[in-house]
Amino acid sequence: MNLFPFLHLRETKYIHLWHRKCQGCWKCVEICPKDVLAGRGRLNHGHVRIKDRDACNGCKKCVRVCVNNAIEYIYVPRSRQHAAEKEIES
């Protein structure tokens, strides 16, 4: 059971997007090579959203370009990742 079903709108496997910190400059949308992020219209506060979470490869370009620290890199060691996958299978 997922206690936070809305997190898929803010996370990929590698990044977490903080909507409250986003100022809508959209530099991350422009620099993303995999077209993971998309901008919302200016009428909807101009925040960035995650468009294709499976396309993210963890290149960190969006993290580096964000001056407001609205995008955070999530590091998951392989050992913890495999342990979590085995736990799900059980």
N, C-alpha and C positions, 0 to 999 in steps of 0.2 A: 504494500500500500504506500503510495507516494503522498507524503504529508504536504508537499509544496508543488502541486502540479503546474503552477505558473512559471517555475524556474526554466522550463525549456524555452521560454521567450527571452531569457536573459543570459543563458549559458550555452557554450559549446563544450567540447571535450577539453579545450585548452584555455578558453577565456571566459570571464564573467563581466557582464556589462552593468554598470551602475547608472541607471536612468537619472537619478537625482543629481549626479555630478555632471552629466552630459550637458554641454552648452550649445550643442547643435552646430558646431563648426564643420562637421562632416569630412574632416581631413582623413579620418580612418576609413570612410567609405571610398574615398578616392584612391587610397594607397593599397587597399586590400587586393591581392592578386587573385584570390579565389572567389570574389564577389559574395562574401559571407554576410557583410553588413549592408544595410540600406537605410536611407534617410526617410523620415516621415515628413509630411508636408509642414510648412511653417505654421499653419493654422492649428496643428496638433502639437504644439510646443517645440517642434523642430528636432526632437530627439532622434538618436540613431536606434535602429532595431536590428535584430539578427534575422536575416532573410533565409539563409541556408546553413543550418548549424552542422550538418554532416560534411560540408565542404571545407571546413576549417582544418588547416594542417599545422597550426601552432607556430607560424613563422614569427610572431610577435611584432610585426610591422605596425599594426594598429595600436598596440600597447605603447610602443616607442613614440608614436606621433601624437598621442593624446596628451595635451598639456594640462588637462583637468583631472587626470588620473581616473577617468570614468571606465577604463577598460583595464582589467586586472588579469594577469596570467595565472593560470591554475596549474601547478606542478603536481603530477601524480606519479610517483616512482612506479616502475614496472612491477615490482614485487607486490606493492599494495594493489595495483590494478588487477593483477592476476588473482590475488586473493579475493578481491571483491567479485570478480567474474565467477570464481568457483563457488562462492557463497550464494550467488544468485541461482546457479545451476542446481544447488542442493535443495 
